[in-house]
Amino acid sequence: MTRLTTREAADYVRLSKGTLDQMRTDGTGPRFIKLGRKRRGRIFYDTVDLDAWINSRKQTSTTDQPQLRRRRRRLNNPLDLGR
């Protein structure tokens, strides 16, 4: 088991750090480990989890749609019905 920082994990999966950060926030990225305080905790990724996440995204055609968790849309305006 090898633990990587967010930047190292981003390099490992060939994504930008910002993309990996956003995927973690959305719940669409690989599993991660958070150590420490709520907001200031350190984030690590296990290479086993990164490999499993990559393998779960394999497709056989360009029309295949991987099963992703959808982002929850926040309604800033009560009249906004999610458009």
Order of alpha helices (4+ residues) and beta strands (2+ residues): beta-alpha-alpha-beta-beta-alpha
